């Protein structure tokens, strides 16, 4: 297939290299042309994964969005969720009704991008799809090299509109055979481990983070941190139950308990591989996506999903209050909060209907106003 990969960070490098090595024709786009120059000069991206190293030759490395997406079968948006609105505004005028836009992951970004494009009066693609988690745990380790010691073993994926799931997931499965179908994009978004694990680890290790480099997944994962992670995850699971989403729920216990690891997002040995790599021993700030994406967007989505089905989420709400104080702006009710995204006037049945029918629904005008 012809694939356009939007995003030149850890995820973008990993997606572009892996899919090119799998035999797809891949164009890599990033808005900053200068940052792409090392990849262009190297003629591609070297992927170090699963004990091997291979150089992926890319069809194009460009800062021209039109060049990247024209003729692409699938457009993979491999950026932080904070970039979704901007990318939607850039992308809308260049989409065709045959293309699939895949977000890796989404944090409900499929709906967000569709809404942004519709409000601009631009053309919709065939569908948007989003994964519940990253297809790879990866870090860029050189000018044209990326290491991915862990890849997803189970990749929950939803489609917007969900009515088009069968055909769209058949396409996405050609890129990622480990795709696990979700009822809709909110179902997929509520499997995201990032908002569950990262904000507690950052908050409870804030002093050590202030002092310099730290691997929050190794030395930072204390008994107290895991207790808070468990509390957030319990609230996520309760919200999923309230919405009626079926198992599997990909509990965080599957990451920490090796006996259940095969049920989890990243499979057996994932935690040991991640920690052994040493790649997550890094300098963090409050501008890291663990905060700007997972706390500000992911937690606001989880809180509103719980609220919609009349559930309290004290651990999630507490984290939003504290991180709001740390970064100096209100987070609760903002970001990916469902009401903030135009769904607050809809009852649960109507939200489900809208997620199924998408922009063909009679409810779409109310959502995008």
N, C-alpha and C positions, 0 to 999 in steps of 0.2 A: 504493500500500500504506500501511498504518498502521504507523508506525515509532516506537519509543521509543528515545531516545538517552540513555544513562546516562553522565554525565561532563560537567563544565563547564569543562574545560581547553582547551588548544589543539586537540586532536583532537575533543573533543565539540562545540566551536563549529563546526569545519569540517564535520564529518559532518552536524550538524543543518542548517546553512545550505545545504550542497550538495544534500542529499536533498530538502529543502523546495523549493528552486529547481527541482529535477527533477520536481516535481509530486506528491511523496508528502506524506502528512499526518504531521507530525512533532511529537512531544512531547519536550521537553528536561527531563531530571531532573538535579539535583545535590543532595547532602545538605545543603549550606549554603544556606539560603533567601536570606540577605542578599546572597550573591555573585551570585544570579540577578536581583536587582532591576534593575540597569541594562538587562538584556536585556528584562525584562518592561516597563519603562518605554518602551524604544525600540520595542516591538512586534515584535521579532525580532532577527536577526543579519545584519549586512552582511558579505558575502563578497567579498573582493578577490582575484581569481584570473584568470590568463590574459589580463591586460590589461583586464579589465572589473570593474565594481563593481555589486553588486546586493543589495538587501535581501530577505532571506528571512523571510517571515511564518510563525511557528510556531503550531501549534494549541494548545499549552500550554507553559508554563514553570513548573515546579513542583518543590518539595522533597518531594512526596508520591509515594512510589514506586508505590503502588497506582494512583493516578491516571495515572501515566506508562505503566504496562505493561498495564493492563486493556484487552483488545481489540486489542493490538498484534499484527501479523503477525510482525514481526521486532523483537527487542530488541537494539540495538547497544550493546555495552559498550566505550565509547571512553575507557578509563581506563588509567593505568599498571597493569602486571601485579601490582604490589604490592597493589592493591585487590581483586583477583579473589575471594579467599576471603571477605572481608567482604561484597561484593556478592552472592555466592552465598548466604550466610546470610540476607541481607535478601530475596533474590529468590525463594528456593525455595518459599515458601508461596503465591506468587502466579502461578506458571507454569501454563500449560495444555499439553496434549499436542499442540496444533496449532502452537505457537510455535517459532520458530527464534531461538536466542541466538547472536549474531555478535560475536566479539571482534576488535577492530582496533587492534593485532595481538594475538596470543595468548601467545606464548612458552610453549606447551603449556597455556595457561590453560583451554582447552575441557575437557580431562581434569580439571584441578584443580577447576574449578567443578562439574563433574558429580560428582566424588568428594565434594566438600563437601556438596552438596545431598543426595546419597544417604546420607551418614553422619548427616545430620539427619533422615532419614526423610521428606523432602519429595518433591513430585511432580516428575518429569522433563519437560522440554519434548519436542518432536518430535526435536530434535537441537541440538547445539552446532556452530558452525563458527568457524574462526579464520583470519585472514589472516596471511601470513608477514611482512608489513611494514605500515607505515602507509599508508592510502589517499592521504594528503596529507602533504606537508611544510609545516607551518603554524605560525603564531604569532599569538596574540591581540594585537592592536595598539591596542585601545581598549575602552571599557566594553561595547560591543556590536558590535565589529568584529574580524574575523579575516582574515589574509592567508595565502594558500596559493599560493606561486609555483610549486610543483611538485606534480603528482599522479602516482600510480602509473600506469605504462604496462603493467605486468604484475603482477597481484596473486595470487600463489600462495595457494590457500585449501584447507584440509582440513576434513573433517567428522567429528564423533564422535557416534554410531558411523559408521564409514566405510561401512557397509552401506547407509546412507541418503543417500549422497553425491549420486546423480543428481537426486533431487527437491529436495534442499536447495540444491544449487548452482544449479539452475534458478531458485529463488527469489532467492538472493543475487545472481545475475547481473542481475536486474532493477534492483538498486541499483548494482552495479559491473560493467559489461559486460566489463571487462578481467580478470575472474576467470580464473585458470589452475588447473584441477583438480589436487589433490595426492592421493597414495595414501591418506593419513590425516592426522591433526592433527600427528603428530610430523614427518612429511615437511614439512608447512607450517612448523612451528616451526624446523626446521633450514635454512630459507631466510632467516631473519631476519638482516638486515644490522646491526642495532643492536648486538648483543654483539660483533660482529666489529670494527666501526669506532670505536665510542664509548669503550670502556675504554682502548684504546691511545692515543687522542687526549687523553683526560683525564690519563692517567698521565704521558705524555711532555711534557705542557704544564702540569704541576702548579704549577711555580713561577710561571709567568705567570698562571695562574688565581688563585693566591693574591693576586696584586697587583691584580686587578680585572677589568674586562670584557675578553673575548677571543672572537674568532670562531675556534673550533678547526678549523672546516672550511676556512677560508681560510688565515690566517697560521699556524695550528697544524698544518697538514698538511705536515710536513717529510719529507725523504727517510727519516730514521730512523723516524718515525711510520708511514709507509707500509710500511716493511720489516716492522714488527711486525704491522700489519694483514694483510699478505700471509701471514705465518706463521700467524696465527690462522685466516685463511680457508682455508689449506691443510689445517689440522686439521679444520675443519668439513667440507670436501669429502671428506676421508678417512673421516670418520664416516658421512657420507651414503652413500658407496660401501659401507662395511661393513654398513650396514643394507639395502643393495640398492635404495635410492631412485633413480629414474631422473632423467636430465636433463629440463628445464634445472635447473641448480644455482644460477643467479644469482650467479656469482662477483663479488667486489668489483672485479675488474679491469674489469667492464662499466661501473662507475661512473667509474673513473679514466681509462679509455681510450675516448675519444669514438668511435673506429672500431668499438667493440663496444657502444656505449651502447644501441642498439635492442634488444639481447638482455637488458638489465638490468631491474631493478625499476622504474626511473623514466624510462627512455627517453632519447632524444637531448637533449643540452643541459641535463640535470638539474643537473649540478654547477655549470655556469656560472650558471644561474638562481638556485640556492640562494645562491651566493657574492655575486652581484650584488644580491640583495635586501637584504643587510645585516641581516636579521632575526635571524641567529644570532650577532651580536656582543652577547654577554650575559654576565651575571655567573653563574658556576657555583660550586657547592659540592659537597661529598661527599654531600649529600642530594638532588642532582639525579638524575633517573631514569636518566641515563647510568651512574650508579653503583648506585643502589638497585635498578634494574630490569635494565639491560643487563649489569652485572658480577655482581651478587649472584644474580640469577635466570637470566639468559641464559647466562652463562658456565658456571654450575653444570650447566645442562642440556646444554650442548655437551660438557663434560668427561665427564659420565656416559654420554652417547650414545656417545662414543668408547670409554670403558671397557667398555661392554656388549659391544662387538664386538672387545674385546682390543686396543685401540689406545692408545698413549701420546699425550698432548696437552700437551707441555711448555710451549708458549707460553700456552695457556689456563690450565693449572694454575699457572703462574708468576704470571699476572695475578690469579688468585683469591687466592693467598698474599699478594701485595702489597696488594691492595685490602682484604683481611681485616685486615691490619695497620693500614692507614690508617683504617678505620672501627671497628676494635676488636672484631671478632667473626669467628669462623670462617665461611668461605663454601663451601669445598669440601665436598661431601657434604650440603649444606643446600639451601634454596631449591627450585629445580626439578630437583634431582638425581633421577633416575628411581627409585633405591632409596629415597630419602627420601619419594617419593610412593607407596610401596607396591608398586613393580614389581620390587624387588630379588630377590624369591624366584622370579620367573618367568624362564624361558628365553626366548630371542629369539623363537622360534616362538609362544610363549604371549602375549608382549607384542603381537605383530602380530595375533593372533587377538582379543585383548581390544580393541585399537584398532578392529578391524573390527566386532565384535559389540556392543561397549559394555556397557551394563548388562543386556543379555539374555544375556551370556556366563556360563558356569559359573565363570569365573575372577574375576568381578566382586567376589564376597564376599572373596576373598583380597586384592584390591587395595584395598578400602575399609576393611579392619579396622583 
